[in-house]
Structure formats: structure tokens, C-alpha cells
Amino acid sequence: MTDYITTKDTAKLVRAALKNAFPGVKFSVRMSTGTAAAWMNVSYSDGPTELEVRAITGWFEGRHFNGMTDGYDDAGTVLVAGDGEEMPREVRYCCDGINSHREYTAAGYRAAQHLIRTDSDHKDLVLFTPEGEPIDNAVLPTGLYVAGHYIDFLYSPTQVAQAILHRVNLCTVTTPAR
């Protein structure tokens, strides 16, 4: 027999899974309302990359939106292990999708500045003050290699940092030790 897990109960499981996977990072997990009531939004500052978060949250989606057909593909059921000698149970999550959104704090922007100074040929490139505020009149190169990635769409100091930070896990950089 299949157990159906409501979106509200799935949100609790997502919170617990993210807290377990990324201790010290504060996640906001909210259910949508209205016609999108089966959707969730996960937001957080700094911490893991969005790909790392999606690797966790993807397990809790009962359906996946398919842009090619403009419809949903059923994710099917999953087996959830029980406690001790208890048999696994078959579960279907009622959540249609989980969106994630990552913000960057001043500490995150300082980490991006550090990466630019240590990983690029532009050791003199200063995009942020020590407080993490962007210096909007910074002279930007036409391209930049940072952490093994070439970034060629340089528009503003903030966008340069976001392009860098999009690929960087900031859990150990900006999360205070406990």
C-alpha cells in the first residue's frame, strides 16, 4: 500500500533533510498558495550551491515540470526505510516541485573577492570593500578565470561575484563554527 505525503508534511521532511545535509545553514522552506499550492520555495543565504540543494530537494518531488510538453511527469513512488526492523514503506510525495533561491551576504562577496585575488591573473582587481559593498566604478577586465571557470559576461562587480559564487559552496566560508 502506498502512503501519500502531503506538501505540508513534505516541507517538514525537506527542512530536516537540508538541516542534516548542511548543518549551520539556515533554510526557509515555504509552501506556495493558490493554484501553486503543491509547490515549495527554499531560500537561504550563502551556504551550498543551488545544485547541491537541488540534489537533496529533488528526492521529495512527486512530479517534475516538463517544459517540452508544458505538463508534469510523474516521479513515481519511493521506498523509505523504516526504523530498526521495520519494513520499508512505499511513499508518494504530493509536492509538484521545489524552487530554490540563494542570496549572498557581505561575507559571501568577500569570499568572491578572495577567490579573485588568489585564483585569477588579476590580483589587483578589487570589486568590493572589506565590508562586502560593491565598488561600482571598478575597472573590469573583458574576461576572468576564477576557480577553473572562465567568466566572460562581466557587467558589474556584483554580477561578477554572483557568477563566481554560483559555483562555490560557501558553507565553510561564511557559516560560523559551532
NORPEUR-V380527 format. One record per residue. RES is the residue in one letter. SS is DSSP state (A for helix, B for strand, O for the rest). PSI is psi in radians with two decimals (NA if undefined). OMEGA is omega in degrees with one decimal (NA if undefined). Layout:
# NORPEUR-V380527
RES/SS/PSI/OMEGA
RES/SS/PSI/OMEGA
This chain:
# NORPEUR-V380527
M/O/2.42/-178.2
T/B/2.31/173.2
D/B/2.30/177.5
Y/B/2.22/-179.5
I/B/2.08/-178.4
T/O/2.86/178.6
T/A/-0.66/178.8
K/A/-0.79/179.0
D/A/-0.56/176.5
T/A/-0.67/178.3
A/A/-0.68/177.4
K/A/-0.73/179.3
L/A/-0.68/178.2
V/A/-0.80/177.7
R/A/-0.83/-178.2
A/A/-0.72/-179.1
A/A/-0.72/179.1
L/A/-0.71/178.8
K/A/-0.68/178.9
N/A/-0.72/-177.5
A/A/-0.60/-176.2
F/O/1.27/-178.2
P/O/2.45/178.9
G/O/-0.25/178.3
V/O/2.28/-179.7
K/O/2.11/179.5
F/B/2.47/171.8
S/B/2.07/179.3
V/B/1.99/-176.4
R/B/2.47/175.0
M/B/2.53/174.6
S/O/2.98/-179.8
T/O/2.98/177.0
G/A/-2.39/-176.4
T/A/-0.28/178.6
A/A/0.45/-174.0
A/O/-0.31/179.3
A/O/0.16/178.8
W/B/2.72/176.5
M/B/2.70/174.4
N/B/2.25/177.3
V/B/2.17/176.8
S/B/2.66/-177.6
Y/B/2.91/178.3
S/B/2.41/179.1
D/O/-2.15/175.6
G/O/-2.59/-175.7
P/O/2.92/176.2
T/O/2.84/178.2
E/A/-0.56/177.0
L/A/-0.69/178.0
E/A/-0.66/177.9
V/A/-0.76/179.3
R/A/-0.51/176.9
A/A/-0.52/177.7
I/A/-0.89/-173.7
T/A/-0.46/-178.9
G/A/-0.47/179.8
W/A/-0.31/-174.3
F/A/0.11/178.7
E/O/2.19/178.8
G/O/-0.42/177.5
R/B/2.78/178.4
H/B/2.33/178.2
F/B/2.32/179.6
N/B/1.87/-178.5
G/O/-0.42/180.0
M/O/-0.61/-179.2
T/O/-0.08/-176.8
D/O/0.71/179.7
G/B/-2.97/-178.0
Y/B/2.51/172.0
D/B/2.27/-178.7
D/B/2.30/179.0
A/O/-0.15/178.6
G/O/-2.85/-179.5
T/O/2.84/176.6
V/B/2.70/174.8
L/B/2.25/179.5
V/B/2.18/-178.5
A/O/2.49/177.8
G/O/3.10/178.3
D/O/2.33/175.0
G/O/-2.11/-176.0
E/O/-0.04/-177.7
E/O/2.45/-180.0
M/O/2.59/174.4
P/O/2.67/178.4
R/B/2.65/179.5
E/B/2.21/-174.0
V/B/2.48/171.7
R/B/2.10/178.1
Y/B/2.36/-177.7
C/O/0.05/179.4
C/O/2.24/-178.5
D/O/-0.40/-179.4
G/B/2.75/-179.8
I/B/2.08/175.9
N/B/2.52/176.5
S/B/2.59/-179.9
H/B/2.20/-177.5
R/B/2.21/175.1
E/B/2.81/177.4
Y/O/2.31/177.3
T/O/3.09/176.3
A/A/-0.64/178.4
A/A/-0.64/176.5
G/A/-0.75/178.3
Y/A/-0.60/175.4
R/A/-0.63/177.0
A/A/-0.68/177.2
A/A/-0.72/178.4
Q/A/-0.70/178.3
H/A/-0.74/178.4
L/A/-0.69/178.7
I/A/-0.75/-176.6
R/A/-0.51/-176.8
T/A/-0.49/-172.6
D/A/-0.11/-175.6
S/O/2.96/175.3
D/O/-0.18/-177.0
H/O/1.21/-178.3
K/O/-0.41/-177.7
D/O/-0.08/-177.0
L/O/2.01/179.7
V/O/2.00/-177.9
L/O/-0.33/-173.2
F/B/2.64/172.8
T/O/2.91/176.6
P/O/-0.36/178.6
E/O/-0.09/179.1
G/O/0.19/177.8
E/O/2.37/-179.5
P/B/2.50/172.6
I/O/1.77/-170.7
D/O/-0.32/-179.5
N/O/0.36/178.8
A/O/2.42/176.5
V/O/2.08/-174.4
L/O/2.48/174.5
P/O/2.99/179.2
T/O/-0.28/177.9
G/O/2.82/-173.1
L/B/2.31/171.5
Y/B/2.09/177.8
V/B/2.28/178.7
A/O/0.66/176.6
G/O/0.11/-179.4
H/B/2.38/177.1
Y/B/2.22/179.5
I/B/2.01/-176.4
D/O/0.02/-179.5
F/O/1.20/-175.5
L/O/2.01/-179.1
Y/O/-0.79/-179.8
S/O/2.83/177.1
P/A/-0.70/-179.7
T/A/-0.73/-179.6
Q/A/-0.59/175.4
V/A/-0.84/-179.5
A/A/-0.73/-179.9
Q/A/-0.63/176.8
A/A/-0.66/178.1
I/A/-0.88/-174.0
L/A/-0.41/178.1
H/O/-0.52/-176.1
R/O/0.06/-171.9
V/O/2.27/173.5
N/O/2.12/-176.8
L/O/0.24/-178.0
C/A/-0.82/-176.5
T/A/-0.25/-177.3
V/A/-0.80/-171.7
T/A/-0.18/-179.0
T/O/2.18/179.3
P/O/2.50/178.8
A/O/2.55/179.8
R/O/NA/NA
